[in-house]
Amino acid sequence: MAQNNCKCNNSIKCSVNNCAYHNNTSDCCSLESIRVGCCGCEPTNCAGTECASFKLDNAR
């Protein structure tokens, strides 16, 4: 389980269970803020964006 799993930022909802910052109990992010990035040059829908703060949780 991630070290940051005890924190929960209710302003950042998250369902990515294998992220090191994911709080399993509340389905939120444990970071104070996140960075959103683009997967392509000019995204036209949400599939063209990503959470650039994602970090794979190798402990899960």
Distance bins in CASP14 RR format, pairs under 12 A and 6 or more apart:
PFRMAT RR
TARGET T0000
AUTHOR 0000-0000-0000
RMODE 2
METHOD distances of the structure
MODEL  1
1 17 0 0 0 0 0 1 0 0 0 0 0
1 18 0 0 0 0 0 1 0 0 0 0 0
1 20 0 0 0 0 1 0 0 0 0 0 0
1 22 0 0 0 0 0 1 0 0 0 0 0
1 23 0 0 0 0 0 1 0 0 0 0 0
1 24 1 0 0 1 0 0 0 0 0 0 0
1 25 0 0 0 0 0 1 0 0 0 0 0
1 30 0 0 0 0 0 1 0 0 0 0 0
1 57 0 0 0 0 1 0 0 0 0 0 0
1 58 0 0 0 0 0 1 0 0 0 0 0
1 59 1 0 0 1 0 0 0 0 0 0 0
1 60 1 0 0 1 0 0 0 0 0 0 0
2 8 0 0 0 0 0 1 0 0 0 0 0
2 14 0 0 0 0 0 1 0 0 0 0 0
2 16 0 0 0 0 0 1 0 0 0 0 0
2 17 0 0 0 0 0 1 0 0 0 0 0
2 18 0 0 0 0 1 0 0 0 0 0 0
2 19 0 0 0 0 1 0 0 0 0 0 0
2 20 1 0 1 0 0 0 0 0 0 0 0
2 21 1 0 0 1 0 0 0 0 0 0 0
2 22 1 0 0 1 0 0 0 0 0 0 0
2 23 0 0 0 0 1 0 0 0 0 0 0
2 24 0 0 0 0 1 0 0 0 0 0 0
2 25 0 0 0 0 0 1 0 0 0 0 0
2 29 0 0 0 0 0 1 0 0 0 0 0
2 30 1 0 0 1 0 0 0 0 0 0 0
2 31 0 0 0 0 0 1 0 0 0 0 0
2 55 0 0 0 0 1 0 0 0 0 0 0
2 56 0 0 0 0 0 1 0 0 0 0 0
2 57 1 0 1 0 0 0 0 0 0 0 0
2 58 0 0 0 0 1 0 0 0 0 0 0
2 59 1 0 0 1 0 0 0 0 0 0 0
2 60 1 0 0 1 0 0 0 0 0 0 0
3 20 1 0 0 1 0 0 0 0 0 0 0
3 21 0 0 0 0 1 0 0 0 0 0 0
3 22 0 0 0 0 0 1 0 0 0 0 0
3 23 0 0 0 0 0 1 0 0 0 0 0
3 30 0 0 0 0 1 0 0 0 0 0 0
3 55 0 0 0 0 0 1 0 0 0 0 0
3 57 0 0 0 0 1 0 0 0 0 0 0
3 59 0 0 0 0 1 0 0 0 0 0 0
4 14 0 0 0 0 0 1 0 0 0 0 0
4 19 0 0 0 0 1 0 0 0 0 0 0
4 20 1 0 0 1 0 0 0 0 0 0 0
4 21 1 0 1 0 0 0 0 0 0 0 0
4 22 0 0 0 0 1 0 0 0 0 0 0
4 23 1 0 0 1 0 0 0 0 0 0 0
4 24 0 0 0 0 0 1 0 0 0 0 0
4 28 0 0 0 0 0 1 0 0 0 0 0
4 29 0 0 0 0 1 0 0 0 0 0 0
4 30 1 1 0 0 0 0 0 0 0 0 0
4 31 1 0 0 1 0 0 0 0 0 0 0
4 32 0 0 0 0 0 1 0 0 0 0 0
4 53 0 0 0 0 0 1 0 0 0 0 0
4 55 0 0 0 0 1 0 0 0 0 0 0
4 57 0 0 0 0 1 0 0 0 0 0 0
4 59 0 0 0 0 0 1 0 0 0 0 0
5 14 0 0 0 0 0 1 0 0 0 0 0
5 17 0 0 0 0 0 1 0 0 0 0 0
5 19 0 0 0 0 0 1 0 0 0 0 0
5 20 0 0 0 0 1 0 0 0 0 0 0
5 21 0 0 0 0 1 0 0 0 0 0 0
5 22 1 0 0 1 0 0 0 0 0 0 0
5 23 1 0 1 0 0 0 0 0 0 0 0
5 24 1 0 0 1 0 0 0 0 0 0 0
5 25 1 0 0 1 0 0 0 0 0 0 0
5 26 0 0 0 0 1 0 0 0 0 0 0
5 27 0 0 0 0 0 1 0 0 0 0 0
5 28 0 0 0 0 0 1 0 0 0 0 0
5 29 0 0 0 0 0 1 0 0 0 0 0
5 30 1 0 0 1 0 0 0 0 0 0 0
5 31 0 0 0 0 0 1 0 0 0 0 0
5 57 0 0 0 0 1 0 0 0 0 0 0
5 59 0 0 0 0 1 0 0 0 0 0 0
5 60 0 0 0 0 0 1 0 0 0 0 0
6 21 0 0 0 0 0 1 0 0 0 0 0
6 23 1 0 0 1 0 0 0 0 0 0 0
6 24 0 0 0 0 0 1 0 0 0 0 0
6 25 0 0 0 0 1 0 0 0 0 0 0
6 26 0 0 0 0 0 1 0 0 0 0 0
6 28 0 0 0 0 0 1 0 0 0 0 0
6 30 1 0 0 1 0 0 0 0 0 0 0
7 20 0 0 0 0 0 1 0 0 0 0 0
7 21 0 0 0 0 1 0 0 0 0 0 0
7 22 0 0 0 0 0 1 0 0 0 0 0
7 23 1 0 0 1 0 0 0 0 0 0 0
7 24 0 0 0 0 0 1 0 0 0 0 0
7 25 0 0 0 0 0 1 0 0 0 0 0
7 26 0 0 0 0 1 0 0 0 0 0 0
7 28 0 0 0 0 1 0 0 0 0 0 0
7 29 0 0 0 0 1 0 0 0 0 0 0
7 30 1 1 0 0 0 0 0 0 0 0 0
7 31 0 0 0 0 1 0 0 0 0 0 0
7 32 0 0 0 0 1 0 0 0 0 0 0
8 14 0 0 0 0 1 0 0 0 0 0 0
8 21 0 0 0 0 0 1 0 0 0 0 0
8 22 0 0 0 0 1 0 0 0 0 0 0
8 23 1 0 1 0 0 0 0 0 0 0 0
8 24 0 0 0 0 0 1 0 0 0 0 0
8 25 1 0 0 1 0 0 0 0 0 0 0
8 26 1 0 1 0 0 0 0 0 0 0 0
8 27 0 0 0 0 1 0 0 0 0 0 0
8 28 1 0 1 0 0 0 0 0 0 0 0
8 29 1 0 0 1 0 0 0 0 0 0 0
8 30 1 0 0 1 0 0 0 0 0 0 0
8 31 0 0 0 0 0 1 0 0 0 0 0
8 32 0 0 0 0 0 1 0 0 0 0 0
9 21 0 0 0 0 1 0 0 0 0 0 0
9 22 0 0 0 0 0 1 0 0 0 0 0
9 23 0 0 0 0 1 0 0 0 0 0 0
9 26 0 0 0 0 1 0 0 0 0 0 0
9 27 0 0 0 0 0 1 0 0 0 0 0
9 28 1 0 1 0 0 0 0 0 0 0 0
9 29 1 0 1 0 0 0 0 0 0 0 0
9 30 1 0 0 1 0 0 0 0 0 0 0
9 31 1 0 0 1 0 0 0 0 0 0 0
9 32 1 0 0 1 0 0 0 0 0 0 0
9 33 0 0 0 0 1 0 0 0 0 0 0
9 34 0 0 0 0 1 0 0 0 0 0 0
9 53 0 0 0 0 0 1 0 0 0 0 0
10 23 0 0 0 0 1 0 0 0 0 0 0
10 25 0 0 0 0 0 1 0 0 0 0 0
10 26 1 0 0 1 0 0 0 0 0 0 0
10 27 0 0 0 0 1 0 0 0 0 0 0
10 28 1 0 1 0 0 0 0 0 0 0 0
10 29 0 0 0 0 1 0 0 0 0 0 0
10 30 0 0 0 0 0 1 0 0 0 0 0
10 32 0 0 0 0 0 1 0 0 0 0 0
11 26 0 0 0 0 0 1 0 0 0 0 0
11 28 0 0 0 0 1 0 0 0 0 0 0
11 29 0 0 0 0 1 0 0 0 0 0 0
11 30 0 0 0 0 0 1 0 0 0 0 0
11 31 0 0 0 0 0 1 0 0 0 0 0
11 32 0 0 0 0 1 0 0 0 0 0 0
11 33 0 0 0 0 1 0 0 0 0 0 0
11 34 0 0 0 0 1 0 0 0 0 0 0
12 19 0 0 0 0 0 1 0 0 0 0 0
12 21 0 0 0 0 1 0 0 0 0 0 0
12 22 0 0 0 0 0 1 0 0 0 0 0
12 23 0 0 0 0 1 0 0 0 0 0 0
12 26 0 0 0 0 0 1 0 0 0 0 0
12 27 0 0 0 0 0 1 0 0 0 0 0
12 28 1 0 1 0 0 0 0 0 0 0 0
12 29 1 1 0 0 0 0 0 0 0 0 0
12 30 0 0 0 0 1 0 0 0 0 0 0
12 31 1 0 0 1 0 0 0 0 0 0 0
12 32 0 0 0 0 1 0 0 0 0 0 0
12 33 1 0 0 1 0 0 0 0 0 0 0
12 34 1 0 1 0 0 0 0 0 0 0 0
12 35 0 0 0 0 0 1 0 0 0 0 0
12 36 0 0 0 0 0 1 0 0 0 0 0
12 51 0 0 0 0 1 0 0 0 0 0 0
12 53 0 0 0 0 1 0 0 0 0 0 0
13 22 0 0 0 0 0 1 0 0 0 0 0
13 23 0 0 0 0 0 1 0 0 0 0 0
13 26 0 0 0 0 1 0 0 0 0 0 0
13 27 1 0 0 1 0 0 0 0 0 0 0
13 28 1 0 1 0 0 0 0 0 0 0 0
13 29 1 0 0 1 0 0 0 0 0 0 0
13 34 0 0 0 0 0 1 0 0 0 0 0
13 51 0 0 0 0 0 1 0 0 0 0 0
14 20 0 0 0 0 0 1 0 0 0 0 0
14 21 1 0 0 1 0 0 0 0 0 0 0
14 22 1 0 1 0 0 0 0 0 0 0 0
14 23 1 0 0 1 0 0 0 0 0 0 0
14 24 0 0 0 0 1 0 0 0 0 0 0
14 25 0 0 0 0 0 1 0 0 0 0 0
14 26 0 0 0 0 1 0 0 0 0 0 0
14 27 1 0 0 1 0 0 0 0 0 0 0
14 28 1 0 1 0 0 0 0 0 0 0 0
14 29 1 0 1 0 0 0 0 0 0 0 0
14 30 0 0 0 0 1 0 0 0 0 0 0
14 31 0 0 0 0 1 0 0 0 0 0 0
14 34 0 0 0 0 1 0 0 0 0 0 0
14 51 1 0 0 1 0 0 0 0 0 0 0
14 53 0 0 0 0 0 1 0 0 0 0 0
14 54 0 0 0 0 1 0 0 0 0 0 0
15 22 0 0 0 0 1 0 0 0 0 0 0
15 23 0 0 0 0 0 1 0 0 0 0 0
15 24 0 0 0 0 0 1 0 0 0 0 0
15 26 0 0 0 0 0 1 0 0 0 0 0
15 27 1 0 1 0 0 0 0 0 0 0 0
15 28 0 0 0 0 1 0 0 0 0 0 0
15 29 0 0 0 0 0 1 0 0 0 0 0
15 51 0 0 0 0 0 1 0 0 0 0 0
16 22 1 0 1 0 0 0 0 0 0 0 0
16 23 0 0 0 0 0 1 0 0 0 0 0
16 24 0 0 0 0 0 1 0 0 0 0 0
16 27 0 0 0 0 1 0 0 0 0 0 0
16 28 0 0 0 0 0 1 0 0 0 0 0
16 29 0 0 0 0 1 0 0 0 0 0 0
16 30 0 0 0 0 0 1 0 0 0 0 0
16 34 0 0 0 0 0 1 0 0 0 0 0
16 50 0 0 0 0 0 1 0 0 0 0 0
16 51 1 0 0 1 0 0 0 0 0 0 0
16 53 0 0 0 0 0 1 0 0 0 0 0
16 54 1 0 0 1 0 0 0 0 0 0 0
16 55 0 0 0 0 0 1 0 0 0 0 0
16 56 0 0 0 0 1 0 0 0 0 0 0
16 57 0 0 0 0 1 0 0 0 0 0 0
16 60 0 0 0 0 0 1 0 0 0 0 0
17 23 0 0 0 0 0 1 0 0 0 0 0
17 24 1 0 0 1 0 0 0 0 0 0 0
17 25 0 0 0 0 0 1 0 0 0 0 0
17 27 0 0 0 0 1 0 0 0 0 0 0
17 54 0 0 0 0 0 1 0 0 0 0 0
17 56 0 0 0 0 0 1 0 0 0 0 0
17 57 0 0 0 0 1 0 0 0 0 0 0
17 59 0 0 0 0 0 1 0 0 0 0 0
17 60 1 0 0 1 0 0 0 0 0 0 0
18 24 0 0 0 0 0 1 0 0 0 0 0
18 54 0 0 0 0 1 0 0 0 0 0 0
18 55 0 0 0 0 1 0 0 0 0 0 0
18 56 1 0 0 1 0 0 0 0 0 0 0
18 57 1 0 1 0 0 0 0 0 0 0 0
18 58 0 0 0 0 1 0 0 0 0 0 0
18 59 0 0 0 0 1 0 0 0 0 0 0
18 60 1 0 1 0 0 0 0 0 0 0 0
19 27 0 0 0 0 0 1 0 0 0 0 0
19 28 0 0 0 0 0 1 0 0 0 0 0
19 29 1 0 0 1 0 0 0 0 0 0 0
19 30 0 0 0 0 1 0 0 0 0 0 0
19 31 0 0 0 0 1 0 0 0 0 0 0
19 34 0 0 0 0 0 1 0 0 0 0 0
19 50 0 0 0 0 0 1 0 0 0 0 0
19 51 1 0 0 1 0 0 0 0 0 0 0
19 52 0 0 0 0 0 1 0 0 0 0 0
19 53 0 0 0 0 1 0 0 0 0 0 0
19 54 1 0 1 0 0 0 0 0 0 0 0
19 55 1 0 0 1 0 0 0 0 0 0 0
19 56 1 0 0 1 0 0 0 0 0 0 0
19 57 1 0 0 1 0 0 0 0 0 0 0
19 58 0 0 0 0 0 1 0 0 0 0 0
19 59 0 0 0 0 0 1 0 0 0 0 0
19 60 0 0 0 0 1 0 0 0 0 0 0
20 29 0 0 0 0 0 1 0 0 0 0 0
20 30 0 0 0 0 1 0 0 0 0 0 0
20 31 0 0 0 0 1 0 0 0 0 0 0
20 51 0 0 0 0 0 1 0 0 0 0 0
20 53 0 0 0 0 1 0 0 0 0 0 0
20 54 0 0 0 0 1 0 0 0 0 0 0
20 55 1 0 1 0 0 0 0 0 0 0 0
20 56 1 0 0 1 0 0 0 0 0 0 0
20 57 1 1 0 0 0 0 0 0 0 0 0
20 58 0 0 0 0 1 0 0 0 0 0 0
20 59 1 0 0 1 0 0 0 0 0 0 0
20 60 0 0 0 0 1 0 0 0 0 0 0
21 28 0 0 0 0 1 0 0 0 0 0 0
21 29 1 0 1 0 0 0 0 0 0 0 0
21 30 1 0 1 0 0 0 0 0 0 0 0
21 31 1 0 1 0 0 0 0 0 0 0 0
21 32 0 0 0 0 0 1 0 0 0 0 0
21 33 0 0 0 0 0 1 0 0 0 0 0
21 34 0 0 0 0 1 0 0 0 0 0 0
21 35 0 0 0 0 0 1 0 0 0 0 0
21 51 0 0 0 0 1 0 0 0 0 0 0
21 53 1 0 0 1 0 0 0 0 0 0 0
21 54 1 0 0 1 0 0 0 0 0 0 0
21 55 1 0 0 1 0 0 0 0 0 0 0
21 56 0 0 0 0 0 1 0 0 0 0 0
21 57 0 0 0 0 1 0 0 0 0 0 0
21 60 0 0 0 0 0 1 0 0 0 0 0
22 28 0 0 0 0 1 0 0 0 0 0 0
22 29 1 0 0 1 0 0 0 0 0 0 0
22 30 1 0 0 1 0 0 0 0 0 0 0
22 31 0 0 0 0 1 0 0 0 0 0 0
22 34 0 0 0 0 0 1 0 0 0 0 0
22 51 0 0 0 0 0 1 0 0 0 0 0
22 53 0 0 0 0 0 1 0 0 0 0 0
22 54 0 0 0 0 1 0 0 0 0 0 0
22 55 0 0 0 0 1 0 0 0 0 0 0
22 56 0 0 0 0 0 1 0 0 0 0 0
22 57 1 0 0 1 0 0 0 0 0 0 0
22 59 0 0 0 0 0 1 0 0 0 0 0
22 60 0 0 0 0 1 0 0 0 0 0 0
23 29 1 0 0 1 0 0 0 0 0 0 0
23 30 1 0 1 0 0 0 0 0 0 0 0
23 31 0 0 0 0 1 0 0 0 0 0 0
23 57 0 0 0 0 0 1 0 0 0 0 0
24 30 0 0 0 0 0 1 0 0 0 0 0
24 57 0 0 0 0 0 1 0 0 0 0 0
24 60 0 0 0 0 1 0 0 0 0 0 0
28 34 0 0 0 0 0 1 0 0 0 0 0
29 35 0 0 0 0 0 1 0 0 0 0 0
29 36 0 0 0 0 0 1 0 0 0 0 0
29 51 0 0 0 0 1 0 0 0 0 0 0
29 53 1 0 0 1 0 0 0 0 0 0 0
29 54 0 0 0 0 1 0 0 0 0 0 0
29 55 0 0 0 0 0 1 0 0 0 0 0
30 53 0 0 0 0 0 1 0 0 0 0 0
30 55 0 0 0 0 0 1 0 0 0 0 0
30 57 0 0 0 0 0 1 0 0 0 0 0
31 51 0 0 0 0 1 0 0 0 0 0 0
31 52 0 0 0 0 0 1 0 0 0 0 0
31 53 1 0 0 1 0 0 0 0 0 0 0
31 54 0 0 0 0 0 1 0 0 0 0 0
31 55 0 0 0 0 1 0 0 0 0 0 0
32 53 0 0 0 0 0 1 0 0 0 0 0
33 51 0 0 0 0 0 1 0 0 0 0 0
33 52 0 0 0 0 0 1 0 0 0 0 0
33 53 0 0 0 0 1 0 0 0 0 0 0
34 49 0 0 0 0 0 1 0 0 0 0 0
34 50 0 0 0 0 0 1 0 0 0 0 0
34 51 1 0 1 0 0 0 0 0 0 0 0
34 52 1 0 0 1 0 0 0 0 0 0 0
34 53 1 0 1 0 0 0 0 0 0 0 0
34 54 0 0 0 0 1 0 0 0 0 0 0
34 55 0 0 0 0 0 1 0 0 0 0 0
35 49 0 0 0 0 0 1 0 0 0 0 0
35 50 0 0 0 0 1 0 0 0 0 0 0
35 51 1 0 0 1 0 0 0 0 0 0 0
35 52 1 0 1 0 0 0 0 0 0 0 0
35 53 1 0 1 0 0 0 0 0 0 0 0
35 54 0 0 0 0 1 0 0 0 0 0 0
35 55 0 0 0 0 0 1 0 0 0 0 0
36 43 0 0 0 0 0 1 0 0 0 0 0
36 46 0 0 0 0 0 1 0 0 0 0 0
36 48 0 0 0 0 0 1 0 0 0 0 0
36 49 1 0 1 0 0 0 0 0 0 0 0
36 50 1 0 0 1 0 0 0 0 0 0 0
36 51 1 0 0 1 0 0 0 0 0 0 0
36 52 1 0 0 1 0 0 0 0 0 0 0
36 53 0 0 0 0 1 0 0 0 0 0 0
36 54 0 0 0 0 0 1 0 0 0 0 0
37 43 0 0 0 0 1 0 0 0 0 0 0
37 46 0 0 0 0 0 1 0 0 0 0 0
37 48 0 0 0 0 1 0 0 0 0 0 0
37 49 1 0 1 0 0 0 0 0 0 0 0
37 50 1 0 1 0 0 0 0 0 0 0 0
37 51 1 0 0 1 0 0 0 0 0 0 0
37 52 1 0 1 0 0 0 0 0 0 0 0
37 53 0 0 0 0 1 0 0 0 0 0 0
37 54 0 0 0 0 0 1 0 0 0 0 0
38 44 0 0 0 0 0 1 0 0 0 0 0
38 45 0 0 0 0 0 1 0 0 0 0 0
38 46 0 0 0 0 0 1 0 0 0 0 0
38 47 0 0 0 0 0 1 0 0 0 0 0
38 48 1 0 0 1 0 0 0 0 0 0 0
38 49 1 0 1 0 0 0 0 0 0 0 0
38 50 1 0 0 1 0 0 0 0 0 0 0
38 51 0 0 0 0 0 1 0 0 0 0 0
38 52 0 0 0 0 1 0 0 0 0 0 0
39 45 0 0 0 0 0 1 0 0 0 0 0
39 46 0 0 0 0 0 1 0 0 0 0 0
39 47 1 0 0 1 0 0 0 0 0 0 0
39 48 1 0 1 0 0 0 0 0 0 0 0
39 49 1 0 0 1 0 0 0 0 0 0 0
39 50 1 0 1 0 0 0 0 0 0 0 0
39 51 0 0 0 0 0 1 0 0 0 0 0
39 52 0 0 0 0 0 1 0 0 0 0 0
40 47 0 0 0 0 0 1 0 0 0 0 0
40 48 1 0 0 1 0 0 0 0 0 0 0
40 49 0 0 0 0 1 0 0 0 0 0 0
40 50 0 0 0 0 1 0 0 0 0 0 0
41 48 0 0 0 0 1 0 0 0 0 0 0
42 48 0 0 0 0 1 0 0 0 0 0 0
42 49 0 0 0 0 0 1 0 0 0 0 0
43 49 1 0 1 0 0 0 0 0 0 0 0
43 50 0 0 0 0 1 0 0 0 0 0 0
END
